[in-house]
Amino acid sequence: MHNLFLVSYSLSCFGLFLGTLYGTVLKRHRITDLRTIRRARQARTELRNSPTRKFCNIYRAKQFRRRLMNEVNQINTKLRIRAPRERYQLYHDAQGEIRVRSKTSQC
């Protein structure tokens, strides 16, 4: 009876030891898996941020180009110096007749 108790106790201790050892091995594998997943995610974000893969579909690229052209056009219209335009104005002279007067204005 004493021998059976000793064998069962030693088997349970051995099982406990194997369980802890297996658990640490599993944890280590899990940590390495997490590291590889993190590396893969970083590589994916670097690929996403690179200029070759900035837009995944044509619609977004089109929208980006439109927005960019709108900005460029706004800047160009602000910088453009326009020539003065001829304008005409109707007025009454001293005799009461309607005449046309030309005046230049900046548009």
C-alpha positions in Angstrom: 0.0 0.0 0.0 2.8 2.3 0.9 4.5 1.5 -2.4 1.3 2.3 -4.4 1.0 5.7 -2.7 4.6 6.5 -3.5 4.2 5.5 -7.2 0.9 7.5 -7.6 2.5 10.5 -5.8 5.6 10.4 -8.1 3.4 10.0 -11.2 1.3 13.1 -10.2 4.5 15.1 -9.5 5.9 14.0 -12.8 2.6 15.0 -14.5 2.6 18.4 -12.8 6.2 18.9 -14.0 5.3 17.9 -17.5 2.2 20.2 -17.4 4.2 23.2 -16.3 6.9 22.5 -18.9 4.4 22.0 -21.6 2.6 25.2 -20.5 5.8 27.3 -20.7 6.6 25.8 -24.1 3.1 26.7 -25.3 3.4 30.2 -23.9 6.7 30.6 -25.7 5.2 29.4 -28.9 2.3 31.8 -28.4 4.7 34.7 -27.8 6.6 33.9 -31.0 3.3 33.6 -32.9 2.3 37.0 -31.6 5.7 38.4 -32.6 5.3 37.0 -36.1 1.7 38.3 -36.3 3.0 41.8 -35.2 5.7 41.7 -37.8 3.2 40.7 -40.5 1.0 43.6 -39.5 3.8 46.1 -39.5 4.8 44.9 -43.0 1.2 45.2 -44.1 1.0 48.8 -42.8 4.3 49.7 -44.4 3.0 48.3 -47.7 -0.2 50.2 -47.2 1.6 53.5 -46.6 4.0 53.1 -49.5 3.1 55.2 -52.5 2.6 52.2 -54.8 -0.2 50.8 -52.7 -1.8 54.0 -51.4 -5.2 53.3 -53.0 -6.6 49.8 -53.2 -9.4 50.7 -55.7 -9.8 53.1 -58.6 -12.6 55.1 -57.1 -10.4 56.3 -54.2 -7.5 57.2 -56.5 -10.0 59.2 -58.7 -11.3 61.0 -55.7 -7.8 61.8 -54.5 -6.9 63.2 -58.0 -10.0 65.3 -58.1 -9.3 66.8 -54.7 -5.7 67.5 -55.6 -6.7 69.2 -58.9 -9.3 71.3 -57.0 -6.7 72.5 -54.6 -4.3 73.2 -57.5 -7.0 75.2 -59.3 -7.9 77.2 -56.2 -4.2 78.1 -55.7 -3.9 79.0 -59.4 -6.9 81.3 -59.4 -5.6 83.1 -56.3 -2.3 83.6 -57.9 -3.5 84.6 -61.4 -3.4 88.3 -62.2 -6.3 89.1 -64.5 -6.3 91.8 -67.1 -8.7 94.7 -66.6 -12.1 94.2 -68.4 -14.0 96.8 -70.3 -17.3 97.6 -68.8 -20.0 99.9 -70.1 -22.4 102.0 -68.1 -25.5 103.8 -69.3 -25.9 107.4 -68.0 -27.9 110.6 -68.7 -25.9 113.5 -69.9 -26.8 117.2 -69.4 -29.2 117.3 -72.2 -31.1 114.3 -70.8 -30.0 111.9 -73.4 -28.9 108.4 -72.6 -25.2 107.8 -73.3 -22.8 104.9 -72.9 -19.7 105.4 -70.7 -16.9 102.8 -70.7 -15.0 102.1 -67.5 -12.3 99.5 -66.7 -12.6 97.3 -63.7 -10.5 94.5 -62.2 -12.4 91.2 -62.2 
